[in-house]
Amino acid sequence: MGRKILHCDFNNFFAAIECLYNPEIRDKPVIVGGSQEKRHGIVLAKNYIAKQMGVKTGEAIWQAKRKCPNLIIIEPHYDLYLRFSREAREIYSYYTDRIESFGIDECWLDVTESTRLFGSAERIAYKIKDRIKEELGITVSIGVSFNKIFAKLGSDIKKPDAVTVITEDNFKNILWKLPVEDLLYVGPSTKKKLNKVAIITIGDLANAPLSFLKSQLGKWGETLWYFANGMDNTPVAKLDYESAVKGIGNSMTAPRDLTTDEDVKLLTYVLAESVSERLRKHNLKGKTVQISIRDKDLMYIERQEQLLEHTFISREIATKAYEIFLKSWNWPKPIRSFGVRVTDLVAADTYTQLSLFENKRQKLENIDFCIDKIRKRFGHYAVQRALLLKDEQLNANPVEEHIIHPVSYFQ
């Protein structure tokens, strides 16, 4: 029996939840977006009315308002979205324990064995779709296929509140005519390279000589060729499987352009404290510190260096990140956004060699743990570094600013 994979993708997830809780805006164009004053003003999600007026996810709010002057802008409520995501997983878990998240609003489900209990994969998909709508009040589109890549494509083909079945017999007719960028992992850069050599559709990619794709894209060209031909054998992770965290990082679009080393130093400490707090929360330490820089013209660079020892100490992370910055940036242009990330992670309780003559690092760890406890009880701003008092605009709480990234996300 071949594999039976579902991909569940909520329709306009953030916007749908906001409209669910605010009936008076349901028949109006609505977007969920960041703070325009703090320059986090992009469209995170939109409802179908806004979509029909040309509003696109990811564009600046001012651009969206030009297309739709009467646009209603709602600030995100991530705690609410996380609750809906957890409740959806409870519904999925009724049918299978093989559930793999792909973002807060998407999941793959392997229901191969579940078909013995609940009927065909298509029937399970319809049961899930109907339960989501009835129990949560929002809609989901589900792709049903024999691998993860095609199931993901299926959930994108027909929206909202739909089920699309892609089989080994019909996938060429349904998928090969789609633009190549619809294939998962074909980003703008890869699309551009493929289009230059006349590969426009997924079918073009599937029928291209494998040697030619490898000459254009290297090993990645071979991988995409396998995907386009339905040869994805990637398993769906089990519910109780926790994938290894590769890195923890935060980045921030600053409320004003950063123009001096002192500006960057302040923001570095803001982000490093947030990253170190999350490392301690996950019982992790890291050895490699990375920074990301995006200038006012949106040009982007990343740089990284290793520490001498694994750490979750905020001072050590901030010091290294700032050191990397000073080596990497000579101010060709003002900086719009800045990020700090820590990788090469190990469990925080891993045995380490301590110095016989001094143990300052243990004291610094204890200080950070104390600060965590104080902030948890009295709020983020209860304890602050003196440096951060120099500029209230840049001294932001990443959680309040909605800029905290998932543990494996950076750019």
Contacts in CASP RR format, 6 or more apart in sequence:
PFRMAT RR
TARGET T0000
AUTHOR 0000-0000-0000
METHOD contacts of the structure
MODEL  1
MGRKILHCDFNNFFAAIECLYNPEIRDKPVIVGGSQEKRHGIVLAKNYIA
KQMGVKTGEAIWQAKRKCPNLIIIEPHYDLYLRFSREAREIYSYYTDRIE
SFGIDECWLDVTESTRLFGSAERIAYKIKDRIKEELGITVSIGVSFNKIF
AKLGSDIKKPDAVTVITEDNFKNILWKLPVEDLLYVGPSTKKKLNKVAII
TIGDLANAPLSFLKSQLGKWGETLWYFANGMDNTPVAKLDYESAVKGIGN
SMTAPRDLTTDEDVKLLTYVLAESVSERLRKHNLKGKTVQISIRDKDLMY
IERQEQLLEHTFISREIATKAYEIFLKSWNWPKPIRSFGVRVTDLVAADT
YTQLSLFENKRQKLENIDFCIDKIRKRFGHYAVQRALLLKDEQLNANPVE
EHIIHPVSYFQ
1 112 0 8 1.000
2 112 0 8 1.000
2 146 0 8 1.000
3 110 0 8 1.000
3 112 0 8 1.000
3 146 0 8 1.000
3 147 0 8 1.000
4 110 0 8 1.000
4 111 0 8 1.000
4 112 0 8 1.000
4 114 0 8 1.000
4 115 0 8 1.000
4 120 0 8 1.000
4 121 0 8 1.000
4 144 0 8 1.000
4 146 0 8 1.000
5 108 0 8 1.000
5 109 0 8 1.000
5 110 0 8 1.000
5 111 0 8 1.000
5 112 0 8 1.000
5 121 0 8 1.000
5 144 0 8 1.000
5 145 0 8 1.000
5 146 0 8 1.000
5 147 0 8 1.000
5 148 0 8 1.000
5 150 0 8 1.000
5 151 0 8 1.000
5 236 0 8 1.000
6 108 0 8 1.000
6 109 0 8 1.000
6 111 0 8 1.000
6 121 0 8 1.000
6 124 0 8 1.000
6 125 0 8 1.000
6 128 0 8 1.000
6 142 0 8 1.000
6 143 0 8 1.000
6 144 0 8 1.000
6 151 0 8 1.000
7 102 0 8 1.000
7 106 0 8 1.000
7 107 0 8 1.000
7 108 0 8 1.000
7 109 0 8 1.000
7 142 0 8 1.000
7 143 0 8 1.000
7 145 0 8 1.000
7 148 0 8 1.000
7 151 0 8 1.000
7 152 0 8 1.000
7 154 0 8 1.000
7 155 0 8 1.000
8 88 0 8 1.000
8 92 0 8 1.000
8 106 0 8 1.000
8 107 0 8 1.000
8 108 0 8 1.000
8 109 0 8 1.000
8 128 0 8 1.000
8 132 0 8 1.000
8 140 0 8 1.000
8 141 0 8 1.000
8 142 0 8 1.000
8 143 0 8 1.000
8 155 0 8 1.000
9 105 0 8 1.000
9 106 0 8 1.000
9 140 0 8 1.000
9 141 0 8 1.000
9 142 0 8 1.000
9 152 0 8 1.000
9 155 0 8 1.000
9 156 0 8 1.000
10 16 0 8 1.000
10 88 0 8 1.000
10 105 0 8 1.000
10 106 0 8 1.000
10 132 0 8 1.000
10 138 0 8 1.000
10 139 0 8 1.000
10 140 0 8 1.000
11 138 0 8 1.000
11 139 0 8 1.000
11 140 0 8 1.000
11 141 0 8 1.000
11 159 0 8 1.000
11 160 0 8 1.000
11 161 0 8 1.000
12 45 0 8 1.000
12 46 0 8 1.000
12 47 0 8 1.000
12 48 0 8 1.000
12 51 0 8 1.000
12 160 0 8 1.000
13 45 0 8 1.000
13 81 0 8 1.000
13 84 0 8 1.000
13 104 0 8 1.000
13 105 0 8 1.000
13 138 0 8 1.000
14 32 0 8 1.000
14 44 0 8 1.000
14 45 0 8 1.000
14 76 0 8 1.000
14 81 0 8 1.000
15 30 0 8 1.000
15 31 0 8 1.000
15 32 0 8 1.000
15 45 0 8 1.000
15 46 0 8 1.000
15 47 0 8 1.000
15 50 0 8 1.000
15 74 0 8 1.000
16 47 0 8 1.000
16 138 0 8 1.000
16 139 0 8 1.000
17 77 0 8 1.000
17 80 0 8 1.000
17 81 0 8 1.000
17 84 0 8 1.000
17 138 0 8 1.000
18 25 0 8 1.000
18 30 0 8 1.000
18 32 0 8 1.000
18 74 0 8 1.000
18 77 0 8 1.000
19 25 0 8 1.000
19 26 0 8 1.000
19 30 0 8 1.000
19 47 0 8 1.000
20 137 0 8 1.000
20 138 0 8 1.000
21 80 0 8 1.000
22 74 0 8 1.000
25 72 0 8 1.000
25 74 0 8 1.000
27 49 0 8 1.000
28 49 0 8 1.000
28 70 0 8 1.000
28 72 0 8 1.000
29 46 0 8 1.000
29 47 0 8 1.000
29 49 0 8 1.000
29 50 0 8 1.000
29 53 0 8 1.000
29 55 0 8 1.000
29 68 0 8 1.000
29 70 0 8 1.000
29 71 0 8 1.000
29 72 0 8 1.000
30 46 0 8 1.000
30 47 0 8 1.000
30 49 0 8 1.000
30 50 0 8 1.000
30 71 0 8 1.000
30 72 0 8 1.000
30 74 0 8 1.000
31 43 0 8 1.000
31 44 0 8 1.000
31 45 0 8 1.000
31 46 0 8 1.000
31 47 0 8 1.000
31 50 0 8 1.000
31 55 0 8 1.000
31 61 0 8 1.000
31 64 0 8 1.000
31 71 0 8 1.000
31 72 0 8 1.000
31 73 0 8 1.000
31 74 0 8 1.000
32 43 0 8 1.000
32 44 0 8 1.000
32 45 0 8 1.000
32 46 0 8 1.000
32 73 0 8 1.000
32 74 0 8 1.000
32 75 0 8 1.000
32 76 0 8 1.000
33 40 0 8 1.000
33 41 0 8 1.000
33 42 0 8 1.000
33 43 0 8 1.000
33 44 0 8 1.000
33 45 0 8 1.000
33 61 0 8 1.000
33 73 0 8 1.000
33 74 0 8 1.000
33 75 0 8 1.000
33 76 0 8 1.000
34 40 0 8 1.000
34 41 0 8 1.000
34 42 0 8 1.000
34 44 0 8 1.000
34 61 0 8 1.000
34 75 0 8 1.000
34 76 0 8 1.000
34 402 0 8 1.000
35 41 0 8 1.000
35 75 0 8 1.000
35 401 0 8 1.000
36 61 0 8 1.000
36 62 0 8 1.000
37 255 0 8 1.000
38 253 0 8 1.000
38 255 0 8 1.000
38 396 0 8 1.000
38 401 0 8 1.000
39 253 0 8 1.000
39 254 0 8 1.000
39 255 0 8 1.000
39 256 0 8 1.000
39 336 0 8 1.000
40 253 0 8 1.000
40 401 0 8 1.000
40 402 0 8 1.000
40 403 0 8 1.000
41 60 0 8 1.000
41 61 0 8 1.000
42 58 0 8 1.000
42 59 0 8 1.000
42 60 0 8 1.000
42 61 0 8 1.000
43 55 0 8 1.000
43 56 0 8 1.000
43 57 0 8 1.000
43 58 0 8 1.000
43 59 0 8 1.000
43 60 0 8 1.000
43 61 0 8 1.000
43 64 0 8 1.000
44 57 0 8 1.000
44 58 0 8 1.000
44 76 0 8 1.000
45 57 0 8 1.000
46 55 0 8 1.000
46 56 0 8 1.000
46 57 0 8 1.000
46 64 0 8 1.000
48 160 0 8 1.000
50 64 0 8 1.000
50 68 0 8 1.000
50 71 0 8 1.000
53 67 0 8 1.000
53 68 0 8 1.000
54 67 0 8 1.000
54 68 0 8 1.000
55 64 0 8 1.000
55 67 0 8 1.000
55 68 0 8 1.000
55 71 0 8 1.000
56 64 0 8 1.000
61 73 0 8 1.000
64 71 0 8 1.000
65 71 0 8 1.000
75 402 0 8 1.000
76 402 0 8 1.000
78 402 0 8 1.000
81 104 0 8 1.000
81 105 0 8 1.000
82 104 0 8 1.000
84 136 0 8 1.000
84 138 0 8 1.000
85 104 0 8 1.000
85 105 0 8 1.000
87 135 0 8 1.000
87 136 0 8 1.000
88 107 0 8 1.000
88 132 0 8 1.000
88 136 0 8 1.000
88 140 0 8 1.000
89 99 0 8 1.000
89 101 0 8 1.000
89 107 0 8 1.000
89 239 0 8 1.000
91 128 0 8 1.000
91 131 0 8 1.000
91 132 0 8 1.000
91 135 0 8 1.000
91 136 0 8 1.000
92 99 0 8 1.000
92 107 0 8 1.000
92 109 0 8 1.000
92 128 0 8 1.000
93 99 0 8 1.000
93 239 0 8 1.000
95 109 0 8 1.000
95 111 0 8 1.000
95 114 0 8 1.000
95 118 0 8 1.000
95 124 0 8 1.000
95 127 0 8 1.000
95 128 0 8 1.000
96 109 0 8 1.000
96 110 0 8 1.000
96 111 0 8 1.000
96 113 0 8 1.000
96 114 0 8 1.000
97 238 0 8 1.000
97 239 0 8 1.000
97 240 0 8 1.000
98 109 0 8 1.000
98 110 0 8 1.000
98 111 0 8 1.000
98 236 0 8 1.000
98 237 0 8 1.000
98 238 0 8 1.000
98 239 0 8 1.000
99 107 0 8 1.000
99 108 0 8 1.000
99 109 0 8 1.000
99 236 0 8 1.000
99 237 0 8 1.000
99 238 0 8 1.000
99 239 0 8 1.000
100 107 0 8 1.000
100 108 0 8 1.000
100 109 0 8 1.000
100 236 0 8 1.000
100 237 0 8 1.000
101 107 0 8 1.000
102 108 0 8 1.000
102 152 0 8 1.000
103 406 0 8 1.000
106 152 0 8 1.000
106 155 0 8 1.000
108 148 0 8 1.000
108 151 0 8 1.000
108 152 0 8 1.000
108 236 0 8 1.000
109 128 0 8 1.000
109 236 0 8 1.000
110 235 0 8 1.000
110 236 0 8 1.000
111 118 0 8 1.000
111 121 0 8 1.000
111 124 0 8 1.000
114 124 0 8 1.000
115 121 0 8 1.000
115 124 0 8 1.000
118 124 0 8 1.000
118 127 0 8 1.000
121 144 0 8 1.000
121 165 0 8 1.000
122 144 0 8 1.000
122 163 0 8 1.000
122 165 0 8 1.000
125 142 0 8 1.000
125 143 0 8 1.000
125 144 0 8 1.000
125 163 0 8 1.000
125 165 0 8 1.000
126 163 0 8 1.000
128 140 0 8 1.000
128 142 0 8 1.000
129 139 0 8 1.000
129 140 0 8 1.000
129 141 0 8 1.000
129 142 0 8 1.000
129 161 0 8 1.000
129 162 0 8 1.000
129 163 0 8 1.000
132 138 0 8 1.000
132 139 0 8 1.000
132 140 0 8 1.000
133 139 0 8 1.000
133 140 0 8 1.000
133 161 0 8 1.000
139 160 0 8 1.000
139 161 0 8 1.000
140 161 0 8 1.000
141 154 0 8 1.000
141 155 0 8 1.000
141 156 0 8 1.000
141 158 0 8 1.000
141 159 0 8 1.000
141 160 0 8 1.000
141 161 0 8 1.000
141 162 0 8 1.000
141 163 0 8 1.000
141 164 0 8 1.000
142 155 0 8 1.000
142 162 0 8 1.000
142 163 0 8 1.000
142 164 0 8 1.000
143 151 0 8 1.000
143 152 0 8 1.000
143 153 0 8 1.000
143 154 0 8 1.000
143 155 0 8 1.000
143 157 0 8 1.000
143 163 0 8 1.000
143 164 0 8 1.000
143 165 0 8 1.000
143 166 0 8 1.000
144 151 0 8 1.000
144 154 0 8 1.000
144 163 0 8 1.000
144 164 0 8 1.000
144 165 0 8 1.000
144 166 0 8 1.000
145 151 0 8 1.000
145 153 0 8 1.000
145 154 0 8 1.000
145 165 0 8 1.000
145 166 0 8 1.000
145 167 0 8 1.000
145 171 0 8 1.000
146 166 0 8 1.000
146 167 0 8 1.000
146 168 0 8 1.000
146 230 0 8 1.000
147 230 0 8 1.000
147 231 0 8 1.000
147 232 0 8 1.000
147 233 0 8 1.000
147 234 0 8 1.000
148 232 0 8 1.000
148 234 0 8 1.000
148 236 0 8 1.000
149 183 0 8 1.000
149 184 0 8 1.000
149 227 0 8 1.000
149 230 0 8 1.000
149 232 0 8 1.000
149 234 0 8 1.000
150 166 0 8 1.000
150 171 0 8 1.000
150 175 0 8 1.000
150 230 0 8 1.000
150 232 0 8 1.000
151 166 0 8 1.000
152 184 0 8 1.000
153 166 0 8 1.000
153 175 0 8 1.000
153 178 0 8 1.000
153 182 0 8 1.000
153 183 0 8 1.000
153 184 0 8 1.000
154 164 0 8 1.000
154 166 0 8 1.000
155 164 0 8 1.000
156 182 0 8 1.000
157 164 0 8 1.000
157 174 0 8 1.000
158 164 0 8 1.000
166 174 0 8 1.000
166 175 0 8 1.000
171 230 0 8 1.000
172 203 0 8 1.000
172 206 0 8 1.000
175 202 0 8 1.000
175 203 0 8 1.000
176 201 0 8 1.000
176 202 0 8 1.000
176 203 0 8 1.000
176 206 0 8 1.000
176 228 0 8 1.000
177 201 0 8 1.000
177 202 0 8 1.000
177 203 0 8 1.000
178 201 0 8 1.000
178 202 0 8 1.000
179 200 0 8 1.000
179 201 0 8 1.000
179 202 0 8 1.000
180 186 0 8 1.000
180 191 0 8 1.000
180 194 0 8 1.000
180 195 0 8 1.000
180 199 0 8 1.000
180 200 0 8 1.000
180 201 0 8 1.000
180 202 0 8 1.000
180 203 0 8 1.000
180 204 0 8 1.000
180 205 0 8 1.000
181 187 0 8 1.000
181 188 0 8 1.000
181 191 0 8 1.000
182 202 0 8 1.000
183 202 0 8 1.000
183 205 0 8 1.000
183 224 0 8 1.000
183 227 0 8 1.000
183 228 0 8 1.000
184 227 0 8 1.000
185 223 0 8 1.000
185 224 0 8 1.000
185 227 0 8 1.000
186 194 0 8 1.000
186 224 0 8 1.000
190 217 0 8 1.000
190 220 0 8 1.000
190 224 0 8 1.000
193 216 0 8 1.000
193 217 0 8 1.000
194 200 0 8 1.000
194 204 0 8 1.000
194 205 0 8 1.000
194 216 0 8 1.000
194 217 0 8 1.000
197 212 0 8 1.000
197 216 0 8 1.000
198 204 0 8 1.000
199 205 0 8 1.000
199 208 0 8 1.000
202 228 0 8 1.000
203 228 0 8 1.000
205 213 0 8 1.000
205 224 0 8 1.000
205 225 0 8 1.000
205 228 0 8 1.000
206 225 0 8 1.000
206 228 0 8 1.000
206 229 0 8 1.000
208 225 0 8 1.000
210 222 0 8 1.000
210 225 0 8 1.000
213 221 0 8 1.000
213 222 0 8 1.000
213 224 0 8 1.000
213 225 0 8 1.000
214 221 0 8 1.000
214 222 0 8 1.000
217 224 0 8 1.000
226 232 0 8 1.000
237 243 0 8 1.000
243 408 0 8 1.000
244 345 0 8 1.000
245 282 0 8 1.000
245 284 0 8 1.000
245 345 0 8 1.000
245 407 0 8 1.000
245 408 0 8 1.000
246 343 0 8 1.000
246 345 0 8 1.000
246 408 0 8 1.000
247 341 0 8 1.000
247 342 0 8 1.000
247 343 0 8 1.000
247 345 0 8 1.000
247 407 0 8 1.000
247 408 0 8 1.000
247 410 0 8 1.000
248 275 0 8 1.000
248 278 0 8 1.000
248 279 0 8 1.000
248 282 0 8 1.000
248 284 0 8 1.000
248 341 0 8 1.000
248 342 0 8 1.000
248 345 0 8 1.000
248 407 0 8 1.000
249 271 0 8 1.000
249 275 0 8 1.000
249 278 0 8 1.000
249 339 0 8 1.000
249 340 0 8 1.000
249 341 0 8 1.000
249 342 0 8 1.000
249 405 0 8 1.000
249 407 0 8 1.000
249 409 0 8 1.000
249 410 0 8 1.000
250 271 0 8 1.000
250 274 0 8 1.000
250 275 0 8 1.000
250 339 0 8 1.000
250 340 0 8 1.000
250 341 0 8 1.000
250 398 0 8 1.000
250 403 0 8 1.000
250 404 0 8 1.000
250 405 0 8 1.000
251 271 0 8 1.000
251 292 0 8 1.000
251 337 0 8 1.000
251 338 0 8 1.000
251 339 0 8 1.000
251 340 0 8 1.000
251 403 0 8 1.000
251 405 0 8 1.000
251 410 0 8 1.000
251 411 0 8 1.000
252 267 0 8 1.000
252 270 0 8 1.000
252 271 0 8 1.000
252 337 0 8 1.000
252 338 0 8 1.000
252 339 0 8 1.000
252 396 0 8 1.000
252 398 0 8 1.000
252 401 0 8 1.000
252 403 0 8 1.000
253 336 0 8 1.000
253 337 0 8 1.000
253 403 0 8 1.000
254 263 0 8 1.000
254 267 0 8 1.000
254 335 0 8 1.000
254 336 0 8 1.000
254 337 0 8 1.000
254 338 0 8 1.000
254 393 0 8 1.000
254 394 0 8 1.000
255 393 0 8 1.000
255 394 0 8 1.000
255 396 0 8 1.000
256 393 0 8 1.000
257 296 0 8 1.000
257 334 0 8 1.000
257 335 0 8 1.000
257 336 0 8 1.000
258 264 0 8 1.000
258 267 0 8 1.000
258 334 0 8 1.000
258 335 0 8 1.000
258 336 0 8 1.000
258 338 0 8 1.000
259 331 0 8 1.000
259 334 0 8 1.000
259 335 0 8 1.000
261 325 0 8 1.000
261 326 0 8 1.000
262 390 0 8 1.000
263 335 0 8 1.000
263 391 0 8 1.000
263 394 0 8 1.000
264 322 0 8 1.000
264 325 0 8 1.000
264 329 0 8 1.000
264 335 0 8 1.000
264 338 0 8 1.000
265 322 0 8 1.000
265 387 0 8 1.000
266 387 0 8 1.000
266 388 0 8 1.000
266 390 0 8 1.000
266 391 0 8 1.000
266 394 0 8 1.000
266 395 0 8 1.000
267 338 0 8 1.000
267 394 0 8 1.000
268 291 0 8 1.000
268 318 0 8 1.000
268 321 0 8 1.000
268 322 0 8 1.000
268 325 0 8 1.000
268 338 0 8 1.000
268 340 0 8 1.000
269 314 0 8 1.000
269 318 0 8 1.000
269 385 0 8 1.000
269 387 0 8 1.000
269 388 0 8 1.000
270 388 0 8 1.000
270 394 0 8 1.000
270 395 0 8 1.000
270 396 0 8 1.000
270 398 0 8 1.000
271 321 0 8 1.000
271 338 0 8 1.000
271 339 0 8 1.000
271 340 0 8 1.000
271 398 0 8 1.000
272 314 0 8 1.000
272 315 0 8 1.000
272 317 0 8 1.000
272 318 0 8 1.000
272 321 0 8 1.000
272 340 0 8 1.000
273 314 0 8 1.000
273 318 0 8 1.000
273 385 0 8 1.000
274 398 0 8 1.000
274 399 0 8 1.000
274 404 0 8 1.000
275 314 0 8 1.000
275 317 0 8 1.000
275 340 0 8 1.000
275 341 0 8 1.000
275 342 0 8 1.000
276 312 0 8 1.000
276 313 0 8 1.000
276 314 0 8 1.000
276 317 0 8 1.000
276 342 0 8 1.000
276 368 0 8 1.000
277 314 0 8 1.000
277 368 0 8 1.000
277 372 0 8 1.000
277 375 0 8 1.000
278 404 0 8 1.000
278 407 0 8 1.000
279 285 0 8 1.000
279 286 0 8 1.000
279 312 0 8 1.000
279 342 0 8 1.000
279 345 0 8 1.000
279 348 0 8 1.000
280 312 0 8 1.000
280 348 0 8 1.000
280 368 0 8 1.000
280 369 0 8 1.000
280 372 0 8 1.000
282 407 0 8 1.000
283 347 0 8 1.000
283 348 0 8 1.000
283 349 0 8 1.000
284 312 0 8 1.000
284 345 0 8 1.000
284 346 0 8 1.000
284 347 0 8 1.000
284 348 0 8 1.000
285 310 0 8 1.000
285 311 0 8 1.000
285 312 0 8 1.000
285 345 0 8 1.000
285 346 0 8 1.000
285 347 0 8 1.000
285 348 0 8 1.000
285 350 0 8 1.000
286 307 0 8 1.000
286 310 0 8 1.000
286 311 0 8 1.000
286 312 0 8 1.000
286 342 0 8 1.000
286 343 0 8 1.000
286 344 0 8 1.000
286 345 0 8 1.000
286 346 0 8 1.000
287 306 0 8 1.000
287 307 0 8 1.000
287 309 0 8 1.000
287 310 0 8 1.000
287 311 0 8 1.000
287 343 0 8 1.000
287 344 0 8 1.000
287 346 0 8 1.000
288 304 0 8 1.000
288 305 0 8 1.000
288 306 0 8 1.000
288 307 0 8 1.000
288 342 0 8 1.000
288 343 0 8 1.000
288 344 0 8 1.000
289 304 0 8 1.000
289 305 0 8 1.000
289 306 0 8 1.000
289 307 0 8 1.000
289 317 0 8 1.000
289 320 0 8 1.000
289 321 0 8 1.000
289 324 0 8 1.000
289 340 0 8 1.000
289 341 0 8 1.000
289 342 0 8 1.000
290 302 0 8 1.000
290 303 0 8 1.000
290 304 0 8 1.000
290 324 0 8 1.000
290 340 0 8 1.000
290 341 0 8 1.000
290 342 0 8 1.000
290 343 0 8 1.000
290 410 0 8 1.000
291 302 0 8 1.000
291 303 0 8 1.000
291 304 0 8 1.000
291 321 0 8 1.000
291 324 0 8 1.000
291 325 0 8 1.000
291 328 0 8 1.000
291 338 0 8 1.000
291 339 0 8 1.000
291 340 0 8 1.000
291 341 0 8 1.000
292 300 0 8 1.000
292 301 0 8 1.000
292 302 0 8 1.000
292 337 0 8 1.000
292 338 0 8 1.000
292 339 0 8 1.000
292 341 0 8 1.000
292 410 0 8 1.000
292 411 0 8 1.000
293 300 0 8 1.000
293 301 0 8 1.000
293 302 0 8 1.000
293 303 0 8 1.000
293 325 0 8 1.000
293 328 0 8 1.000
293 329 0 8 1.000
293 335 0 8 1.000
293 337 0 8 1.000
293 338 0 8 1.000
293 339 0 8 1.000
294 300 0 8 1.000
294 335 0 8 1.000
294 336 0 8 1.000
294 337 0 8 1.000
294 338 0 8 1.000
295 332 0 8 1.000
295 333 0 8 1.000
295 334 0 8 1.000
295 335 0 8 1.000
295 336 0 8 1.000
296 333 0 8 1.000
296 334 0 8 1.000
296 335 0 8 1.000
296 336 0 8 1.000
297 333 0 8 1.000
298 336 0 8 1.000
299 333 0 8 1.000
300 411 0 8 1.000
301 328 0 8 1.000
302 411 0 8 1.000
303 324 0 8 1.000
303 325 0 8 1.000
303 327 0 8 1.000
303 328 0 8 1.000
304 324 0 8 1.000
304 343 0 8 1.000
305 320 0 8 1.000
305 323 0 8 1.000
305 324 0 8 1.000
306 344 0 8 1.000
307 316 0 8 1.000
307 320 0 8 1.000
309 352 0 8 1.000
309 361 0 8 1.000
310 344 0 8 1.000
310 345 0 8 1.000
310 346 0 8 1.000
310 350 0 8 1.000
310 352 0 8 1.000
311 317 0 8 1.000
311 361 0 8 1.000
312 342 0 8 1.000
312 348 0 8 1.000
312 365 0 8 1.000
312 368 0 8 1.000
313 361 0 8 1.000
313 364 0 8 1.000
313 365 0 8 1.000
313 368 0 8 1.000
314 368 0 8 1.000
315 364 0 8 1.000
316 364 0 8 1.000
317 340 0 8 1.000
317 342 0 8 1.000
318 340 0 8 1.000
321 340 0 8 1.000
329 335 0 8 1.000
339 410 0 8 1.000
341 410 0 8 1.000
354 362 0 8 1.000
371 383 0 8 1.000
374 382 0 8 1.000
374 383 0 8 1.000
375 382 0 8 1.000
375 383 0 8 1.000
380 397 0 8 1.000
380 399 0 8 1.000
380 400 0 8 1.000
381 397 0 8 1.000
384 395 0 8 1.000
388 394 0 8 1.000
388 395 0 8 1.000
389 395 0 8 1.000
396 403 0 8 1.000
398 404 0 8 1.000
END
